[in-house]
């Protein structure tokens, strides 16, 4: 009986906790001193305003924040369902660093959270920061890129990647506020705001309301730079500019798919250099290829704001030589074609967009433009398609993308050598469940391709060559090549071969809306059916929860050490630029 009573009491406590109020920012939030954020309290039921009490370190919240919140008597969810009452206060600032305890009560509802409000160095440690992010970059990608690009003899690499000479200084946790697994939106947003959030969220705490654009905001690094000084801001990516990672520098939305709105947010902040794809969301709806639902022409708006505009490699080169400091480069309606297709196979959409620049060209131009600002700059360079090719398990394309990303790292190192007041950070936003298992050797006897996989001593070494010295293998379809495998995919046919006809499509949807193995690969000689281990509503590989490696070199790099949350990385960036110093 005693055990039963204890169990009932425990259940009651747990039930009460489940119905407690929610406070944003969440417990253990780290907040840059002077950085604006939205404060919100969500009650689990309708309460009276006179019953609500909110204190900060024992004082009434309105005295600390300097103003009172709006009271929402009945906050509604989908189908007008009443979720409870709420308090909302936009644009709160806490100028004084320290520990803050927020206590909320209304009737029998109770909630308390603790925030760490931090200041920064009084003076900047670096003039410039170059933040290079390989989307989905995992250890296997690095290893595979090195072997494919440089070769290996008798167990030793025949050369080094540019990133190999940057010290690995931290392991980074990538989990979201609502699950251990996450996506590129929340992960990059944590880097760029210092606040973790939920999957798909950018620059907000994901609240309970269905609207994606009204969630409690936190300041992005792009906004912080505009608020605190005159540094330039640049974004270079091989994805759409409004995609999750680049959007994290400027955006506030619960839904990363709000791409038309994200372009508007990008225009509000006006990064000095914007280079990538995604013109479909910049074009007015009347223009062929547009994905907007309104008549706003953001290309014209950026032009009117003093930006040079480039649409291909030739125009990018011309813009690089001009005296205009602001540059918008849009080289595809969607994501840029990957390097293997763009530079070598001429597959994908290269026939429609035949003169796309690569990550290296864009990085060089961006650095040249941004370096003209005597105040310095913050530049993000994203190798987006390491991830985009890892999702469909297209490992050859993913590794070639990693090589291209590393070449951009080399450009950053060359810049740093001439400008030692520059901090370089190289990292990823999340990992994929992929490893290099061994090799595939076409010269082994038999027709079963799985029997041609070499493991342990039978693996030998792959025979990629780089006779022209460009850092890329002359061919990916050599006779003995790397064998990579993933533990996070859908049903598919493993062909053990590079996909030279175009990017791999591992699974397609059937009449039951389930994803099944794409039978287009079934009759490839030696193909093997691989049963997936993720839900059948997933069409491609998913992200892993493994820690990310962060590398850093230059002034401020000493701030990255040991295990860190992604939100902790922002604290180091802010300290390097002294964004929270008392003089600001």
N, C-alpha and C positions, 0 to 999 in steps of 0.2 A: 504494500500500500504506500509506504514511504517513497519507494522508487517511482510509483505512478504519480504521486503528488509532485515530486521534484520534476518529473518529465512535463507535467501539465504547467507548472510554474515556468519552466524553461520555454515551453511553447508560447506561453502568454507574453513573456519578455521579448521573444523573437518576433512575435506578431506585432507587438507594440513598436519595436524598432523598425519593422518594415513599413509602418505607417507614420514614421516621424517626418518632420519637415526636412526639406533638402535646401542646402545653402550653396550658392555659387558666388565666388570661387569655392571649390571643394576643400575639404580638410587637407592639410599639409601643402596647400598651394604655396608656391614661391612667387613673390610679386616684386618687380623692379620698383624702387622708390620713385615716385613722381609719374609713374606710368598709368594712364587711365584704364579703367576696367568697369564693367557693369556688375552691379551687386543685385542678386535676386534671391528671394526666399520663396519656396513653393511649399504650401501647406497641403496636407493630404485630404483635407476636408474644408468646407466653407466655414470661415471664422469671422468674428466681428473685429473691425479695425481697433476698437477700444481694448480688445483682449490681447492684441499683439504687443509684445515687448522684444526689442532688439537692442543689445548692448555690445559695445566694442571695448574690451579691456575694462568693463564695468561702467562705462559711460554710455549715455544714450547715443545710438548710432548716428542720429542726425547732427549731433554736436561734433562728432568726430569727422563725419563725411562732409559737413557743412551744408547739408540740405536734406529734406525729407524725401522718402520714396513715394512712388505712386502705388496706391492700394488697388488691387484687382479683386473685386468681391467674388467673382466666379470666373476662373480661368478655364477655358474650354479646349477640349481635344477634338478628335475626329467625330463627325456626326453630332457636333455641338454638345458632346458629353461633358458635364461639369466635372472638373478634376479637383477643384479645391480653390482656395484663395491664394493670392500671391502678393509679394512686394517687389517692385522693380525700381532700381535707381541707376540711371545711366551716367557714365563718365566719372566714376569715383576716382580719387587720387589719394594716396597716402605718402606724404613727403618724407616722413621720418622713419628711418629703418628701425626694425625691432620685431618682437613677437607680438602678434595680435590674436586675441581670443574673441570670437564672435559667438554670442549666445542668443538663441531665439526661443521664444515660447509663445503659445497661444492656446489657452485652455490646457488640455492634457498633452499637447504636442511639445516636444523639447528637441533641441538640436544645438550642438556647439561644434565649431570648427576652429582650427588654428592655422594662421597664415604666417609665413616668414617673409617679411618685407625687408629687402636687402638694398644696400647702397653699393657703389662701385668705387674704383680708384678715382682720385681727384683729377688725374691727368691721363689721357689715352696712352696705352702701351704700344699701340701700332697705329700707323696712319691708314693702312688698308687691310682688309680681310678678303681673301678669296676662299669661298666655301664650295668645295667640289664634292658633289654627291652622285654616287653611282646608284641609281634606283634599283633596289633589290640586290645590291652587291653583296655576295657571299664569299666565303674563303675559297670555295671551289672555283668561282669565277676568276679570282686573282691567280690561283694556281694554274688553271687551264690557259689563261691569257699568256702567262709567262712561258709555259711550255710551247704553246702554239706559235708565239711570236719569236721567242729566243732559242728554242730547242733545248735539249738536254743530252749530255753525254756522260756515261758511267755514273749516273746518279746525281750529277751536279748540273745546275742550270747553266746554259751557255751565255747568258746575259741577264740583265736585270730590267725590271719595269721601272718607270719613273717613281711610282708609288712605293717601290721596295726600299728606297732610300729616305723615306719619311718615317720617323719613329712611330710605331704603334703605341699609343699612350693610354687608351681607355677601352673598356668594354661598355657598350651602351645598351640599356634596356629599352625595348620598343613597345611594350604593351600599352593598350588604351585604358581609359577609365572604366570601361564596361566589360572588357574581356582581355585575356592574355594575348590574343591575336589582334592584328591591326592592319591598317592600309596606309598608302602613301600620303593621304590627306592628313590624318591625325599625326603621323610620325613627323612629317616635315613641319607641320604646324607647331608641334612641341619644340622642335629646334628653333623655330622662328618667333615664338612668343614666350616661351618659358612656362607654358601651361599645357598639360596633357588634356585630351578630350576623347570623344568617342569616335568610332570608325566613321569615315566620310566627313568629319567636321573640320572646318578651317577657321581659326581665329575666334572661336566661340566655345563656351561650355554648352554641350547639347542638352537642351531642356526638354520638357514634356509636351510642349505645344507642337502641333503638326506643321506650322509655318517654318520654313527653313531659314528665313532671313531676320527673325526677331529674337534669336537666342542671345544670351549674355555674352557681350564681346570682351575680348582682351586685345591689347595693343600688339601689332606685329612689328617686327624689326624695321620694316620699310617705313611704317608710320613713326616709329621712335626716332629714326634718323631724320625724318622731315621735321619732327618736333624739336629736336635737340641741337641741330647744327646744319651744316651746309655740305655734308658729304654726298657724293653721288651714289646712285644705286643702279645695279645692273642685273639682268636675268638672261642667261643663255641656256637653252634647252633643245633637245631633239624631239620633244613632244609638242603638243599644243601649248601655247603660252598660258592658256587658262586651265591647263591640266593641274592636278592636285599639288604636285611639288612646287612649280613656279608660283601657283596661286597663293601658296601659304605665306608669301612675303607681303601680301596686300589685302587678303580676303577675310570676310566674315560671313560664313554661311554654315548651316548644319548639313548641307547637301553639296558635295563637290561637283555634282552635275549641273549646278546653277551657272553654267559657263557664260551665258550672255550677261548675267549680272556681275560675274567676276571680271569680265572685260571692263565694265563700268567702274568697278573698284580699282582696277589697275590704272584706269585713266585718272581717277581721283588722286592717287598717290604719285603717278607719273614717274616711274623709274626712268632714269636717263637713257639707259640702253635696254632694249627688249628684242631678243633674237630667238626665233623658233618657228613653230608652225601654228596652226589654229586660226587662219584668216577667216574661216567660215563664221566665226562669232564676232568679227570686227566689221563685217560687211552688212549693209542694210538689206532687208529681206527681199528687196526688188532685184538685187544683184545675183546672177547665177552662182550657185555654190554656197550662198549664205544659209546659215542655220538660225539666224535671228528671227524674231517674230515682230520686230518693230522696224522703223525707218531710220534708226540711228546709224550713222556712218562713222565708226570710230577711227578708221584710217584718215578720213578727212579731219576729224577732230584732233588727232595727234599731229597731223600736218599743220593745222592752224596753231597748235601749241609749240611749233618750232622744230618738229621732228623731221629729219630726213627719213624717207621710206625706201626700203629695198625689198624686192620680191624674188630675187635669185642671186646666184653667186657673183655674177657680173656686176649687178647693181650694188651688192654688198662691198665689192672691191672699190667701186666708185665712191660710195658713201664713206669708206674708210679714209679716202684721200681728201674728203671735203673738210671744210672748217666748221661744219655743224657738229656740235657736241652731243646733241640728242639724236637717237637713232631707233627706229622701229623696223625690224626685219621680219617679214612674214613670208615663209618660203614654201608653204603648203597649206591647203585648206584644213588638213588634219595633222597627224603626226608626220614628221619627216620619215622618209624611207630609211631603213637600217643600212649600215655601212656595206655589208656584203651585197645587198641588192643595189644600193645607190652607186657604189664605186666599182664593183666587179661583175656581178651577174646581170645588172640592168633589169632586174625583176621588180615586183611590187608595182608601184605607181610611177616609176621613173619615166615611162613614156609620156605621162601627163605633166610631170614636174621634172624635166630633164636636167636642170641646172641647179640642184639644191646644194647649198654649202654643207659642210660637215661640222662637227663639234670643234675641231681644231681651228678652222677658219673663223668661226664665230667667236671663239675665245680670244683669238689674237686681236680681232677688230674691237671687241668689247674692252679689252685691257688698254688698247691704244686710246680709245675715246675717254674712258674713265680716268686714266692717269693724268689727263690734262687738268683735272681739278686739284688745285693746291691743297685743298682740305682733305683729300683722300676719298676712298670709296669702299663700298661693300658689294661684292660680286658673287652671285651664285651661278655655278656651272653644273648642269645636270646631264648626266648620261642616262637618259630616260629609258632607252630600249633594252638595256640589260634586263630590266624587269619585264618589259613588254614582250621580249622573246623568251624569257624564262617561263612565263605563264603558259604558253602553248608547248613547252618542253622542246623548244627549238634551240638546242645548245650550241650549235656551230654559230648561229647568228648572235646568240647571247655573248659568246666569247669574243667574237670580232667586235661587238659593241664595247666590251670591256677593254680591248686593245685601244680602240678609239678614245675611250674615256681616259685611259692612261696617257695617251698622247696629249690630251688637254692638260693633264696634271704636269706633264713635262713643260708645256708652255707657261704654266703658272710658276714652276720652279725657275725657269729662265727669267721671268719677270722679277721674281723675288731676289735672284742673284744680283740684279741691278738696283733693286729697291728693297733693301734689307729691313725696312720698317713695315714689312708686309707679313701678316699671319696667314699661313695656308692650313686649311683643315680639309682632310680627305676622309670620307666616310660613306655609309649607305643609310637608307631609311628603315629598311627591314631586310630580312634574308629570305631565301627560298630553300626548300628541303632538297638540295642537290649535292652530289658528291662525284668525284672522279673515281671510277672503279678500276680502270685499267685501260686497255686498248681493244680495238677491233682490227683484226688482221685479215684482210681479204685473201691473202695467199695461203692461209691455212686450208687444208683439204676439206671437202664436203660442201653441202648446199645449205645446211642449217646455220644461219647467221649467229645464233647464240653460241654455237660451238667455236666460232671465230673470236669470241671474247677472251682476251687473255687477262688472267688475274694472277696476283703474286708474281713468281718468277716468269710465268708464261706471258706476262704483259709486255716485257721488253720496253722499247721506247718508240714513240710515234715518229714518222718520217716526214713531217712538214718541212718545207724549204722556203727560204726568203732570199732568192737569188738577186732580186732587185733592191734589197736592203731597205724597203719601205716600212718595215716593222710588222707587216701583215704576211701571213703565209701565202705563197703564190697560188696554192689550191687548198681547199678544205677537204676535197674528196681524194686524199692520198690513200695509199694501200694499207697503211697502218696508222690509225688515228685514235684520238682520245675517246674513251667511252665514259660518258656521263650518264648518271641515272638519278631520278627523283623519287622521293617517297610520298609525294603529295599531289598525285594527279588523278584524272578521270580514267575510265576505260579507254584504251587506245592500242594501236598497233605499233610496236617498236620495230623500225626498219633497220636499225643499226647503221644508217647511212645519212649523209648530209642531204638536206632537202633543197636541191638545186633549182627545182621548178618554181619555187616560191615558199614563203613562210609556212611552217607546219600547222595544220589544223587537226589536232588530235581527236576531238570529239564533236559530234553534231547532234542536234536535237531530233528526237523521234516524235511520233504522233501523240505520245503520252507526255510530251514536254520534258522528257528525261534526256540526259546527254549520254550517248552511246558511242562506242568506238567508230571512228570514221573509216568506212569500208573502202574508201579510195586508196588506202594503203594496205588493204588486206592481201592483195595479190602481188605485192612487191616480193620478189624472191627471198625467201628466208625470214619474212616478217613474222613476228610473234605477238599474239594477243596478250596484253598486260591488263590484268584486272585492277581497276582503280580502288582507292581506299578512302575516297571522300564522297559526300552525298551526290546523288545522281542529278541534282539540279545545278551542279558546278560543271562548267564546260572546259576548265583548264586548271593547271596547277595553282595552288594557293600559297600564300606567304607562310613562312615558318616563324616561330617565336624566338629563335636563337638570338643571342646578343649580337650586336654589330661591332665591328672593329672601327675605332676612330684613330686616325693618325693626325699629327699636327707638328708644324715646325714654324719658328719665327716668334716674335714678341707676343706674349700672352699664352703660348702653347703650354707653359707650366701649369696652367689652370685645369688642364684635362688630365685626370689621374684615376686609375682603378676602375671600379664599377660606377657608372653614372646613369641616371635617368636621362632621356632625351631632353626633358625640360631643364635639366641642369646645364646642358650645353649652352643654352641661351644666356645663362648667368655669366658664363665665361666670355661669350661674345660681347655682352653688355659691358662687362668689366674692362675688356680690351679697348673698347671705345669710350669708356667712362660715361656711359649713358645715364647712370644714376648718381652722378656726383652731386654734391650739395649746391654747387654753383648753378646747376641747371634748373 
